[in-house]
Amino acid sequence: MVSPKNPIVSFFLWLAPRFHLLDDLDRPGTIESVQKGAELTGSNLWTLIFAIFIASIGLNVNSTAVIIGAMLVSPLMGPIVGIGFAAATNDFESLKKFLRTLAVATFASIATSFLYFSLSPIDEAQSELLARTSPTIYDALIAIFGGATGIIANTRKEKGTAIAGVAIATALMPPLCTAGYGLSQGNWSYFFGATYLFLINSIFIAITTFVFVRYMEFSKVDWGLYKDKERKVKIYLTIFALVVVIPSVFTAYQIVRTSYFKGKAEEFIRKEILTENRRALEKEIGYTERKIELTIIGSKIDPNQEKELQNKLKYYNLANAKLIIHQDLSSTNIDHLKFEILSEIYKNQMVMGHSSTEMISKEIQIFFPHLVSASFAKTKKFDMNQNSYRDTNLFDSEWTKLPTEDQKNKLEQYIQLRTGEKQIELITREVSKSRIDF
């Protein structure tokens, strides 16, 4: 027999009570709180609609703070927790009520976000929105731990602020808003991906709620003399639980496999392909297609090296993956690519007002190395026929080798994009080598 004075035993005797969940359990208060989530009428429904509008605006303008604010006031957690609670307590009537409420909330949310995004002048998908188009293993884990936190907090006498935190962490609203966005744009990939993410979150929250309610031994519905009906209800609940759990287990398995594949692919690319003198311009990792597709610049990979890299995939548990490398970029294509990259940067980062001539000139030299000097100025041009002046922008430049017509067109497009000006007058002059040396 182990002595009670044993320090290990003493430690566990001291530690165990700190993990008890039954000490401050508030069963009547919990049941009352859960039942409130079954009603989605009046103020609750309007709160949901307005919260969806707020979240949609936040996703539209890429504002994390606005999205968080919307999640704080959203009543979506109520029916999801209620589904898990009703299933755990054999309350079939309440389960049907919670399922109906969740269906109405989901429909109202998608319809509201669809309406907003159909009317919004901003139709570009921002990063906050794109992050809600497909589930990852982290979303499943957040839903599990968030659901556990939510039901534990909900069953306490002192609720605290944990429930509000769970509403933010589990992020139920943004996927529904993203689904509405996908529907408004006719993008079914976004719609189904976001809806799938919402279902994954909801299922894992409900399952975690079910487990903890059973552990905390809430009383089950007593059917009294109607034992036959109770037996049928238990069968229905078992079928419902299996319908929910089996797909969610498969989904969790697929999410883990997808995340593992992508992680291994990233490790392979980082260790075997990217070097000091080689960079990846584009990267596509497809778990379903089992492919790793790269567009690279820098030192070339010859056919023998590519075959060797394909063989190395097995050392990263990627034996069945197909490696596709694109690297045949001519100098013309590289110049065009530089132009596209810089153009995209300034589409996203353009600020109001004129950019400095020095900065523009240095940037242009990246893909036009023959440029020697440049000046950019606003001016007025007098039209003899119209007998009037018109505003224009003069770009005067000197070159060691004059640009071709195609290069001039690209140059003009870039200056227009960089400065935000539509009217550009290009003047190009060739200078002698002796003048440059002098």
N, C-alpha and C positions, 0 to 999 in steps of 0.2 A: 504494500500500500504506500502511496506517495504521501509524504508528510505535508500537512497544510502550510508548514513553514517554508516549503520549497519555494524559492524566489520565482521560478517560472510559473508555478501554479498560482501563486499570489498575484503575479502580474496579470494572468488571464482572468482571475476572479475580479480584479480591479477593472480590467478592460471590457469584459463582456457586457456589463450593464449599459455601457455607453453606446452600444449598438442596438439597444432595444427600441422597437418601434411601437410598442403597445402602451407605454407609460402615459403619454399625454394624448392618447387617441380620442378623437371626438366623433363617435359614430353618428349620433343624431345630426350634428352640424354638418358632417360630411355628406350624408344622404340628402339633406336639404340643399346644400351647395351644388351637388351633382344634378339634382332634379331641375335646378334653375337653368342648366344648360340645355334642357330639352325644349325650351320655348324660344322660338325665333320669330317673334311678332312685335309689332309696335316699335318701341325705342331700340330693342335689340337688333331688329332688322335694319333700321335706319343707321344705327351705329356701324353695322357691318358694311353697308353700302358706302357710307362716307369714308370709312377706313380704307375700303378698296380704292376709292378715288384718290385718297392721299397716297397710298402705296404705289398706285399706277403713276402718279405724278413723280414720286420719288424715283421710280425705275426709269421714267422717261427722261428726267434731267440728271440721272446718275447721282442722286443724293442719298447717302447711307442714313443720315440723320432723319430725313423725312420718312424713310422706310421703317426705321426703328419706331418712330412716333406712331405710325399706323398700326404696327404690330402690337403696341402696348394697349390700344383701345379695341382691338379685334376680339369678337366673342367666339372665334372659331374653335378654340380649345374645348369649350363646354361640351358639345355633342360628341366629340372624339373620346374624351375621358368618360363620358356617359356610356358609350358603347362598351368599353372595356369593363366598366363597373357593373352594368346590367348583365353582361355575359357571365361575370364572376359570381353574381348573386342569383343566377337562374331566373332573372326577371325578364321573361320573354316579351311581355307587353311594353315595358320600358325600352327594351332593346329595339323593337320596331319603331317606337317613337323617336329615339335618338338617331336611328338610321335615316328616317324621313327628314329629320331636322338637318342632318349633315348633307343630305342630297339637295335640299332647298338652299342651304348656305353655299354649297359648291356652285350650283346653277346661278344663284344671284351674284356671286363673286365674279364668275367668268363673264356673265352678261354685262355687268357693270364695267369691268376692265375692257371688254370688247367695245362697248360704247365709247369709253374715253379714248382709246387708241384709234378708233375709227375717225374721231373728230380732231385728234391732236395733230398739229402741223409737223411735229417731230416724229419721224417714222424710223429713225436709225436706231438699231439695237445697241444699247450701251452695255458696259461691262457688268453692271449690277443685274441687268436683265439676262444677259447671256449666261451668267453663273447659275441661273435657275432653269436651264433647259435639259439637264440630265442629272440623275442621282449618282453619288459616289458612295463609297463605303463610309465616309465621314458623315454624310447625311443620315445614314442608317444608325450609326453610333450616337449621333446627336439626338435623334428621335428616341432611342432606347433610354439614354441617360436623362434626357429632358422629360420623357414620360414618367420615369421613376421619381425624379425630383418633383414633378407636378403633383402626382398622386400622394406622395409623402407630405408635401406642404399642404395639400387640400384636406388631409385627414387630421391635421393638428388643430388644437384649440386656438393657438396664435398662428394665423396664416402667414404673416410676414410679407416680404416682397418677392419670395421665390417664384410665385406663380407668374408674376409679370416678367421675371427674367426668363422663365421657361417659354413664354409666348414669343419672346424675342429670339431665343436660341433656336427653337424648333422651326421658325420661319415658315409658317403655314401659308401666309397670305401672298408673299412674292411669287411662288410658283403658280398660283391661280391667276395672278395679274399677268404673268408671262404667258400663260395659256390663252388668256384673252387677247394679248398682243399677237400671238401666233395666229389666232383665228382671224383677227382683223387684217393681217398681212397675207393671209392664205398660206402661211408657213406651217405645214402640218407637222414637220419635225419638231419645231418649237412647241406646238400645241400638245402633242402626245408626250414629248419629253418632260414638259413642265407638269402636266397632269399626272404622269407617272411618278414624278418626284413628290407631289402632294400626297398621292395614295401611299407611297412608301412611308412618308413621315407619319401619316394618319394611322396606318396599320401597326407600325412599331410602337407608337404611343399607346394605342388601344391594347396591344398585347402586354406591354409592360404594366399598364394599369390593371389588367386582368390578373397578372401574376402577383402583384403586391396586395391587391384586394383579397385574393385567396389566402395569402400569407397572413394578413392581418385579421383573418377570420370574421369578416362581416357576415351577419346572418343572411341565409339564403331565403328566397321566397318559399313560404310553406303553402303547399297546395291542399292541405287538409285531406278531405275525403276523396279529392279528385286525383288519385294516384296514377290512374291511366293517362290522364292529361299531363301530369307531371313527367311521366315517362316519355311521352311524345315531345314535350318541350325540351327535355334533356337531349333527346336524339337530334332535335333541330339545332340546339345550341352546339352540340358536338360537331354536327355537319358544318355549321357556320364557322366554328373555331378552325376546323380543318381547311375549309375554303380560304380562310384568312391566313392561316399559318403556313400551309404548304407553299403557296406562291411566294410568300414573303421569305421563306427559307431559301427557295430557289433563287429569288431575286438577290438576297444577301450574298449567296454563293457566287452568282454572276458578277455582282459588284466587286467582290473581293478579287475574283479572277481578272476582271478588267483592270482594276487598280494595280494588281500585281504585274500584269503584262506591260502596262504603260510604264510602271516604275522600272522594270527590268530593261525595257527598250531605251528609256532615258539614260540608264546607267551604261548600256552598251554604246550608245551614241557618244556619250561624254568620254568614255575611256578608250574606245577603239577608233573613233572617226575624227572627232574634233581635236585638232592640234593647235600649236601656236600659229601656224601659217595656213590653217584651214577653218572655215566658218560655215555654219548652216544658215542658208537664207530662208528656206522653208522646211517645215517638218510636219509630217502627218503620220500618226500612229493609229492604226486601225485594229482593234481587238477582234471584231467580227470577221474582217477580211484576213486577219493574221498577217499584216504587212507593216513594214517600216519604210516610209518613202521620204527621201531627203533630196533637197537641192543645195549643192555646196559650191563654194568658191575657194580658191587657194590652190594648194598643191594637189595635182591630179591623182586619182586612184585608178591604176591600170587594171585590166581584166583579171590578172592573176591575184592582185591584192583584193579585188572585189569578191573573187571566189573564196579567198582565205577568210575574209570578213563574214561571208555567208556561213562558212563552216564554224566560225567562232560563236555564232548565235547559240549553239547548243550548250556552251559553257555558262550562258545567262538564262538557261531554261526557256529558250526561244527557238528550239530546234525546228518547229513547224512554221516559223515565221518566214516571210519572203522579204528580202532586202532589195529595195529599188533606189538607185543613186542616179541623180541627174547632175551632170557637171559639164556638158558640152555647151558652154556659153561663149559665143564669139565676143570680140571686143566691142562690137556694135551693140550686142545684147547687154553687155555689162554697163555700157554708158546709158543705155535706156533704163536699165534696172536702177542705177544710181539716181537718175532723174525721177523715177517713180517713187523711190524711197524718200527722197527729199521732199517731193511733192506731197506725199502722204503725211509726213511729219508736220508740214506747215498747214495742211488742211485741219489737223487736230490742234495745233498750237498757235494758229494765226491770231495776232492781236490787232486792235485798231491802230491806225496811223501808219506813217511811212517807216519802212525798215531802212537801216543805214546802208549807204552805197557800198561802204567797205565790206560789210557782212555779205551783201548780195554778191559782190564781185568775188569774194573768196569762195563762196558756195558754188558759184557758176564754174569756177576754175577746177572744181572737183571732177566734172565731166567734160569741161571745155579747156584743156590745158594750154591751148594756144592763145588764150586771152591774156593781154598784157596790162591794159588799164581800162577803166570804165568810169562813167559819171552818169548819174540819174537825177533828173530835175523835172519838176512841173513847169509847163510853159503854155503859151497861147499861140495857136497857129492861125494866120490870117488867110481866109479863103477869098480869092479874088472874085470868083463867080458870085458867091453869096454876099460879098462885101461885109464880112463879119469875122469875128474871132471865135475859135472853139478851143476848149481845154484839151490838152494832150500831155503825154509824158515822154520825155526824150531820154533814150538810153544810148549814149555815145560811147563807142568802144574801139580799142586798138588791138590788133591781132598779129601774131607772127605768121599765121596762116588763116586766111579768111574762112569762115564757116560755110558749109554748103547750105542750099535752100532748106533741106530737111532739118539741119541743125539750127538754122535761124528760126524755123517754126517752133521747134522745141524750146529754144531760148526765149522766144516771145511768150509761149505758154507758161513757162516757169516764172518769168518776171511778173506776168499777170497774176498768177497764183500767189506769189511771194508778197506782192505789194497790195493786192486787192484792186488794182487799177485795170480797167478794160482797154483803154486807148494807149497803146505803146508805139512809139516811133523808134525804130532801130536804125542806128548809124554804125556801120562797121568799116574800119579802115585798116589796111595792112601796113605794118611798119617794117623797116629794114632791120636786119640783124645788127648792122654796125651802129644804128641808133640805140638799140637796146644795150649793146656792150658799152657804148659811151655813157 
